[in-house]
Amino acid sequence: MKENIYEGKLVVFDGPNGVGKTTLIKCVAELLKNNNIDFYTTKEPTKSVLGEFTYDFSENNRGISLACIVAADRYKHLEDEIIPMLKQNKIVLVDRYILSSFMFQGIDGVAFDTILDINKEIIKPDLQIAISAQVQQIQSRLQLRENLTRFEKTYDRKFELEYLGLGLKLLGELDIQILNITNNDGLLDRNANLIYNKILELR
């Protein structure tokens, strides 16, 4: 992966499905907004045609073909959204990035070395937020959803947490700064403030 050479900072959020990641990002974004810090939020798969295809393809496909399509959407994401915002000195908050590839393509049987090789030209995160929670709480949140993805229906949350840990070990070896967050019920505000303060340190 390449170092971020731009003025802005890349902050990425990853964790198992149902961990409360999206809600946490919204809270962090609100703190940044209230303190007049310029930011931009985005997510993967993207809302582009390629991102929509990636989402649909992942429901019935797995393995290296899916890993390559996910990476293609990520490269396009960097080109179209992330890098332009970094050039404008924004804090870019990304909902899912390389760690999610380690989690979900890893759990599908793709070797981490292969995933890393496919993503070798992406920008390193300045800060990796790794979100976990108690398995029972994650599962309870998922039960509130009307539609579940293949990953949510097929795999136990314990496996997602296991691959989260394995992916974090690799990112740590690449000298990527990591903030581990336990997002159990009742900790949302505390966690949002922890992340906000860590972002301030980046600046």
Phi, psi and omega in degrees: 000153183264149176290149174285113183261004186263168184290324181286173182239138181259113181243119186243146184240126178221153177174173180298157172302135177086008183278352180091021184299311184296319178296320179296318178299319179299320179293319178296317179299322179295320177296317178297317179298315182294337181253017174058038176258125185289126183215170179213133179249143180203176185208165173232142353302151183286175178272004180287173175301318179295320179295318178296320177296318179302314180299313181294319181297324183293342182287333184233007183223158180208183176085199186296324180301316178293318179301321180291321180291320176300316179295321179298318176297323179293316178297318178294323177299315178298314183295317189271328187236305191294306182297316176303323179286323176297322178296336179268014177064032178268154166279116182259116179262119184245123177274097182085134181207216188300324180298326177293330175294317176300320181292303192273321174286328175297315181293338176276357175105006178275132181295143180300322179300322179293315179299316180295320180295318180296328183258019189293342181262003179282166178277136175295139172294144171283333178210125176258116174266117180253116188252128176230174177194171177296140184304317182298323180289320177299314182296322179296321179293320180295328181293344178276350182276141180285319183237132180249145177282171176304317182295321181291327181275330190269318190254145175287144180299334178299323179292320178298317179294324178296314181288332172301313179297318179295318179294322178296323178299318179293317179296324177297322178292340178267011177063034175269131180290130185237136172241114179273129181236129173260109190259054176288165181305138177090357184251008187301309183296318179299315182294320179299319179291324176299314181293316179304313180296325178292323177295320177301323178296326179297325184279000000 
